[in-house]
Amino acid sequence: MYKGLLLIIFTLPCFGMSLQEIVNSFDIVDTVPRLENSVSYIDNVALRGGQTQDQSSGDIDSEVEVRLSLKGLKEQEQLEQLYNNQQKRLEADRLTSLNKELGLVYRLFLKLYFGKTEVEKLKKLKVIFQDEIKVLNVYIKKDNAYISDLISAEKKSHEVEKQLTLKQKELSRQLELLSALLEKKLSLNNIPQREKLLSLKNLVKTIREEKTEIIRENLELERAKLEYEIEVGDNSKLFDFIQFDVDRRNAFSDTNDLETRVGFTIAVNLPFLREKSKVNEKFINKLKAEYTARYEQKATVATLDQIKTSVLSNAQSLEKLLESSYLATAKKYLKTYQRSKGVDPLKLLTLNHTIVEGEVEQAQLTSQLYISYISYLEERGVLAKYPKKNVIASNFREVLL
């Protein structure tokens, strides 16, 4: 009986899933299909054969013709490189897609994780303001000077209630999105109360020590260059095809003697007479790829700099809040007043709502910090590099980049 009860308890959805478990449960396509490699030294083969018979003499002529178009060694190497480029591009597309999907999973989890804390604090804040309103209504009966305080408390209570409603709707939508990504029905109970994340100090250290300048293999530029070189080589061919002919016929019409003739033909091109539009088009594509690669490199650096600035700015705001004197003072006097007798309840409530407001802001700033850090890792391609690991865990020790 007890075993069955324990089994039921531990299979209920009220137990949270860690970020590592969520990352593990995300369906990842580990392999990409192998493209067909049809590279061959022989470009195409044409075979023609036939027989003709002279009606008057009855003589039969037999003829066989084989035509081969061949590739040169250099062209063969270029086509092999192009095939490898195609396979790499397929893999790169998969990693790019995976990186974006994992980025979305991380962001949704972080919004839910810190949003859950924010909702709890907002509910607590709502109760505090409601208690303040009750106390002030009692005070007003004795002294009208508390009217402005009552109006202020009612206004803050309304704002908190509005903020709470919006946050709950936001979390509900984010749960739907995360459930769809993981193909698993989730609730807020599945989001853990505590997750060991990378510390603020180590996060800032990682960002500051990373070099913004990155060099990536530009596969689109490589493809454009190869296609141009292949087209130039094809346009400059001196030999078009090789042809072999075998012809058997009667040597003389009045005898049965057969004569075999073997022919060998090499078709020669005149490159300067060939049409150049395809070569020109490939040249334009190559230049376009070069310009795009230059721009993308600079744009990537600019984007990373912008994200790093955002991460450090969020970290600085959080550090200032954690180090702020007003929160420390409020906590100090709340503790003192709670041990004292005859303390004005309004003072206790004011200190309480000051502290909880700070905790709400802390949850918001911490969420912004980790989400901006995930954007940084996504831009660097780190998420796809470690698809089954929680890269923002406190115990993550791999070199990120």
C-alpha positions as CSV (number, residue, x, y, z in Angstrom):
1,M,0.0,0.0,0.0
2,Y,2.7,2.4,1.0
3,K,4.7,1.6,-2.1
4,G,1.7,2.3,-4.3
5,L,1.1,5.6,-2.5
6,L,4.7,6.6,-2.9
7,L,4.5,5.8,-6.6
8,I,1.4,7.9,-7.1
9,I,3.0,10.8,-5.2
10,F,6.2,10.8,-7.2
11,T,4.4,10.5,-10.6
12,L,2.2,13.5,-9.9
13,P,3.0,16.6,-12.0
14,C,3.5,18.8,-8.9
15,F,7.2,18.0,-8.7
16,G,9.3,20.5,-10.6
17,M,11.5,19.7,-13.6
18,S,15.0,21.1,-13.4
19,L,16.3,23.0,-16.4
20,Q,18.7,20.1,-17.1
21,E,15.7,17.8,-17.3
22,I,13.9,20.1,-19.6
23,V,16.9,20.4,-21.9
24,N,17.2,16.6,-21.9
25,S,13.6,16.2,-22.8
26,F,13.8,18.5,-25.8
27,D,13.7,16.3,-29.0
28,I,17.0,16.8,-30.9
29,V,17.8,15.6,-34.4
30,D,21.3,14.4,-33.9
31,T,22.1,13.4,-37.5
32,V,21.6,15.0,-40.9
33,P,21.0,13.0,-44.1
34,R,23.9,12.2,-46.3
35,L,23.6,13.8,-49.7
36,E,24.1,11.8,-52.8
37,N,27.6,12.2,-54.2
38,S,27.4,11.7,-58.0
39,V,30.9,13.1,-58.7
40,S,32.5,11.0,-61.5
41,Y,35.3,11.5,-64.1
42,I,32.8,10.7,-66.8
43,D,30.3,13.5,-67.4
44,N,28.0,11.7,-69.7
45,V,28.0,8.7,-72.1
46,A,26.1,8.5,-75.4
47,L,25.8,5.1,-77.2
48,R,24.4,4.7,-80.7
49,G,24.3,1.6,-82.9
50,G,22.5,0.4,-85.9
51,Q,22.4,-1.6,-89.1
52,T,21.5,-0.7,-92.7
53,Q,20.9,-3.1,-95.6
54,D,21.2,-2.3,-99.3
55,Q,18.0,-3.5,-101.0
56,S,19.6,-4.2,-104.4
57,S,22.7,-6.0,-103.2
58,G,21.6,-7.3,-99.8
59,D,24.8,-5.9,-98.1
60,I,24.4,-5.1,-94.4
61,D,26.4,-2.3,-92.8
62,S,26.8,-2.4,-88.9
63,E,27.9,0.7,-87.0
64,V,28.5,1.4,-83.3
65,E,29.3,4.9,-81.9
66,V,30.4,5.7,-78.3
67,R,30.7,9.4,-77.2
68,L,32.3,10.3,-73.8
69,S,32.5,13.7,-72.1
70,L,35.2,13.6,-69.4
71,K,36.1,15.9,-66.5
72,G,39.6,17.0,-65.8
73,L,41.4,16.3,-62.5
74,K,40.9,19.9,-61.3
75,E,37.2,19.9,-62.1
76,Q,36.8,16.6,-60.3
77,E,38.5,18.1,-57.2
78,Q,36.3,21.2,-57.3
79,L,33.1,19.1,-57.6
80,E,34.2,17.0,-54.7
81,Q,34.8,20.2,-52.6
82,L,31.4,21.5,-53.7
83,Y,29.8,18.2,-52.5
84,N,31.6,18.6,-49.1
85,N,30.4,22.2,-48.9
86,Q,26.8,21.1,-49.5
87,Q,27.0,18.5,-46.7
88,K,28.5,21.2,-44.4
89,R,25.8,23.7,-45.2
90,L,23.2,21.0,-44.4
91,E,24.8,20.4,-41.0
92,A,25.2,24.2,-40.4
93,D,21.5,24.7,-41.1
94,R,20.6,22.0,-38.6
95,L,22.8,23.6,-35.9
96,T,21.4,27.1,-36.6
97,S,17.9,25.8,-36.2
98,L,18.7,23.8,-33.1
99,N,20.5,26.8,-31.6
100,K,17.4,29.0,-32.1
101,E,15.0,26.3,-30.7
102,L,17.2,25.8,-27.6
103,G,17.4,29.5,-27.1
104,L,13.6,29.7,-27.1
105,V,13.5,26.8,-24.6
106,Y,15.9,28.5,-22.2
107,R,14.2,31.9,-22.5
108,L,10.8,30.4,-21.8
109,F,12.0,28.4,-18.8
110,L,13.8,31.5,-17.3
111,K,10.7,33.7,-17.8
112,L,8.6,31.0,-16.1
113,Y,11.1,30.4,-13.3
114,F,11.6,34.0,-12.3
115,G,8.0,34.9,-13.3
116,K,6.7,32.3,-10.8
117,T,8.7,34.0,-8.1
118,E,7.5,37.4,-9.2
119,V,3.8,36.2,-9.1
120,E,4.3,34.9,-5.5
121,K,5.8,38.3,-4.4
122,L,3.1,40.2,-6.2
123,K,0.4,38.2,-4.4
124,K,2.2,38.9,-1.1
125,L,2.4,42.6,-2.0
126,K,-1.3,42.7,-2.8
127,V,-2.1,41.3,0.6
128,I,0.2,43.8,2.3
129,F,-1.5,46.8,0.5
130,Q,-5.0,45.4,1.4
131,D,-3.9,45.2,5.0
132,E,-2.6,48.8,4.8
133,I,-5.9,49.9,3.4
134,K,-7.8,48.3,6.3
135,V,-5.5,49.9,8.9
136,L,-5.7,53.4,7.2
137,N,-9.5,53.2,7.1
138,V,-9.4,52.7,10.9
139,Y,-6.9,55.6,11.3
140,I,-9.0,58.0,9.2
141,K,-11.9,57.7,11.6
142,K,-9.6,59.4,14.2
143,D,-7.5,61.6,11.9
144,N,-8.3,62.8,8.3
145,A,-4.6,63.4,7.7
146,Y,-4.3,59.7,6.6
147,I,-6.6,60.3,3.6
148,S,-3.7,60.9,1.1
149,D,-2.0,57.7,2.5
150,L,-5.2,55.7,1.9
151,I,-5.5,57.0,-1.7
152,S,-1.9,56.1,-2.3
153,A,-2.3,52.6,-0.9
154,E,-5.4,52.0,-2.9
155,K,-3.7,53.2,-6.1
156,K,-0.7,50.9,-5.4
157,S,-3.0,48.0,-4.7
158,H,-4.8,48.5,-8.0
159,E,-1.4,48.7,-9.9
160,V,-0.2,45.5,-8.2
161,E,-3.4,43.7,-9.0
162,K,-3.2,44.8,-12.6
163,Q,0.5,43.8,-12.8
164,L,-0.4,40.4,-11.2
165,T,-3.1,39.7,-13.8
166,L,-0.9,40.6,-16.7
167,K,1.9,38.4,-15.4
168,Q,-0.3,35.4,-14.8
169,K,-1.6,35.7,-18.4
170,E,2.0,36.0,-19.7
171,L,3.1,32.9,-17.8
172,S,0.1,31.0,-19.0
173,R,1.0,31.7,-22.6
174,Q,4.7,30.9,-22.0
175,L,3.7,27.5,-20.5
176,E,1.7,26.7,-23.6
177,L,4.7,27.6,-25.8
178,L,7.1,25.5,-23.7
179,S,4.7,22.6,-23.6
180,A,4.4,22.7,-27.4
181,L,8.2,22.7,-27.8
182,L,8.7,19.8,-25.4
183,E,5.5,18.0,-26.6
184,K,4.6,17.6,-23.0
185,K,1.8,19.2,-20.9
186,L,3.3,21.4,-18.3
187,S,2.0,23.5,-15.4
188,L,3.6,26.0,-13.1
189,N,4.1,23.1,-10.6
190,N,6.6,21.6,-13.1
191,I,8.8,24.7,-12.8
192,P,11.1,24.3,-9.8
193,Q,11.2,26.6,-6.8
194,R,15.0,26.7,-6.8
195,E,17.5,26.2,-9.7
196,K,21.3,26.4,-9.2
197,L,22.3,28.9,-11.9
198,L,25.6,30.5,-12.8
199,S,26.4,33.1,-10.2
200,L,26.3,36.8,-11.0
201,K,30.0,37.1,-10.5
202,N,30.9,34.2,-12.8
203,L,28.4,35.3,-15.5
204,V,29.9,38.8,-15.6
205,K,33.4,37.4,-15.6
206,T,32.6,35.2,-18.6
207,I,31.1,38.1,-20.6
208,R,34.1,40.4,-19.9
209,E,36.7,37.8,-20.7
210,E,35.2,36.7,-24.0
211,K,36.6,38.2,-27.2
212,T,33.9,39.7,-29.4
213,E,35.9,39.1,-32.6
214,I,35.0,35.7,-34.0
215,I,36.0,34.0,-37.2
216,R,33.6,31.5,-38.8
217,E,33.9,29.5,-41.9
218,N,31.6,31.2,-44.4
219,L,30.1,28.3,-46.4
220,E,28.0,30.4,-48.7
221,L,31.1,32.3,-49.8
222,E,33.0,29.0,-50.3
223,R,30.1,27.7,-52.4
224,A,30.0,30.9,-54.6
225,K,33.7,30.7,-55.2
226,L,33.6,27.0,-56.1
227,E,30.7,27.5,-58.5
228,Y,32.4,30.3,-60.2
229,E,35.7,28.3,-60.6
230,I,33.8,25.3,-62.0
231,E,31.9,27.5,-64.5
232,V,35.2,29.2,-65.6
233,G,36.8,25.8,-66.0
234,D,33.9,24.5,-68.0
235,N,33.8,27.6,-70.2
236,S,37.6,27.3,-70.9
237,K,37.6,23.6,-71.9
238,L,39.7,22.9,-75.0
239,F,38.2,19.4,-75.5
240,D,34.4,18.8,-75.5
241,F,34.1,15.1,-76.0
242,I,35.9,11.9,-77.3
243,Q,34.1,9.7,-79.8
244,F,34.9,6.1,-80.9
245,D,33.3,4.7,-84.1
246,V,33.3,1.0,-85.3
247,D,31.9,0.4,-88.7
248,R,31.6,-3.0,-90.4
249,R,30.6,-3.4,-94.0
250,N,31.2,-5.4,-97.2
251,A,34.5,-4.4,-98.8
252,F,33.1,-5.1,-102.3
253,S,29.6,-5.5,-103.3
254,D,30.2,-8.8,-105.2
255,T,32.0,-10.5,-102.2
256,N,31.2,-11.5,-98.7
257,D,34.4,-10.0,-97.3
258,L,33.7,-7.7,-94.3
259,E,35.7,-4.5,-93.7
260,T,36.0,-3.0,-90.2
261,R,36.7,0.6,-89.8
262,V,37.6,2.2,-86.4
263,G,37.2,5.9,-85.9
264,F,38.5,8.2,-83.2
265,T,37.3,11.8,-82.8
266,I,38.2,14.5,-80.4
267,A,35.9,17.6,-80.4
268,V,37.8,20.8,-79.8
269,N,36.3,23.9,-78.3
270,L,37.2,27.5,-79.0
271,P,36.8,29.2,-75.6
272,F,37.0,32.7,-76.9
273,L,33.9,32.0,-79.0
274,R,31.8,30.6,-76.2
275,E,29.0,32.5,-74.6
276,K,30.0,34.1,-71.2
277,S,26.7,34.9,-69.5
278,K,26.8,31.9,-67.1
279,V,30.4,32.8,-66.1
280,N,29.4,36.4,-65.6
281,E,26.4,35.3,-63.4
282,K,28.6,33.1,-61.2
283,F,31.1,36.0,-60.9
284,I,28.3,38.3,-59.8
285,N,27.2,35.7,-57.2
286,K,30.8,35.4,-55.9
287,L,31.2,39.1,-55.5
288,K,27.8,39.4,-53.8
289,A,28.8,36.6,-51.4
290,E,32.1,38.4,-50.6
291,Y,30.3,41.6,-49.8
292,T,27.7,39.8,-47.7
293,A,30.4,37.9,-45.8
294,R,32.2,41.2,-45.0
295,Y,29.0,42.8,-43.8
296,E,27.9,39.8,-41.7
297,Q,31.2,39.6,-39.9
298,K,31.0,43.2,-38.9
299,A,27.2,42.9,-38.1
300,T,27.9,39.9,-35.9
301,V,30.6,41.7,-33.9
302,A,28.3,44.7,-33.5
303,T,25.4,42.5,-32.4
304,L,27.6,40.7,-29.9
305,D,28.9,44.0,-28.5
306,Q,25.4,45.2,-28.1
307,I,24.3,42.1,-26.3
308,K,27.3,42.2,-24.1
309,T,26.5,45.8,-23.2
310,S,23.0,44.7,-22.4
311,V,24.1,41.8,-20.2
312,L,26.6,44.0,-18.2
313,S,24.0,46.8,-17.9
314,N,21.5,44.3,-16.4
315,A,24.1,42.9,-14.1
316,Q,25.0,46.4,-12.9
317,S,21.4,47.2,-12.2
318,L,21.0,44.0,-10.2
319,E,24.2,44.6,-8.3
320,K,23.1,48.1,-7.3
321,L,19.7,46.7,-6.1
322,L,21.4,44.0,-4.0
323,E,23.8,46.6,-2.5
324,S,21.2,49.3,-2.0
325,S,21.0,50.6,1.5
326,Y,17.2,51.1,1.6
327,L,16.5,47.4,1.5
328,A,19.1,46.6,4.2
329,T,17.6,49.4,6.4
330,A,14.1,48.2,5.8
331,K,15.0,44.6,6.8
332,K,16.9,45.8,9.8
333,Y,14.1,47.8,11.3
334,L,11.4,45.3,10.4
335,K,13.3,42.7,12.4
336,T,13.7,45.2,15.3
337,Y,10.0,46.2,15.3
338,Q,8.8,42.6,15.1
339,R,10.5,42.0,18.4
340,S,9.0,45.1,20.0
341,K,5.6,45.6,21.5
342,G,3.2,48.4,20.7
343,V,4.7,49.2,17.3
344,D,2.4,51.0,14.9
345,P,1.2,48.3,12.4
346,L,1.3,50.8,9.6
347,K,5.1,51.0,10.1
348,L,5.4,47.2,9.9
349,L,3.3,47.1,6.7
350,T,5.3,50.0,5.1
351,L,8.6,48.2,5.8
352,N,7.1,44.9,4.5
353,H,5.9,46.4,1.2
354,T,9.2,48.2,0.7
355,I,11.1,44.9,1.0
356,V,8.7,42.9,-1.2
357,E,8.7,45.6,-3.9
358,G,12.5,45.2,-3.8
359,E,12.2,41.4,-4.2
360,V,9.8,41.8,-7.2
361,E,12.3,44.1,-8.8
362,Q,15.1,41.6,-8.1
363,A,13.2,38.8,-9.8
364,Q,12.6,41.0,-12.8
365,L,16.2,42.2,-13.1
366,T,17.6,38.7,-12.6
367,S,15.3,37.3,-15.3
368,Q,16.4,40.1,-17.7
369,L,20.1,39.3,-16.9
370,Y,19.9,35.5,-17.6
371,I,17.7,36.0,-20.7
372,S,20.2,38.5,-22.2
373,Y,23.0,36.1,-21.4
374,I,21.1,33.3,-23.2
375,S,20.8,35.7,-26.2
376,Y,24.6,36.1,-26.1
377,L,25.2,32.3,-26.0
378,E,22.8,31.8,-28.8
379,E,24.5,34.4,-31.0
380,R,27.8,32.6,-30.4
381,G,26.3,29.2,-31.3
382,V,27.0,27.8,-27.8
383,L,23.6,26.3,-27.2
384,A,23.8,23.9,-30.2
385,K,27.4,23.0,-29.2
386,Y,26.1,21.6,-25.9
387,P,22.5,20.6,-26.7
388,K,22.1,18.2,-23.8
389,K,23.7,20.3,-21.1
390,N,22.4,23.2,-19.0
391,V,24.9,25.8,-20.0
392,I,23.8,28.3,-17.3
393,A,24.1,25.8,-14.5
394,S,26.4,26.7,-11.6
395,N,28.4,23.5,-12.1
396,F,28.8,23.9,-15.9
397,R,32.6,23.7,-16.4
398,E,33.1,23.3,-20.1
399,V,34.9,26.0,-22.0
400,L,32.1,27.8,-23.7
401,L,33.8,29.0,-26.9
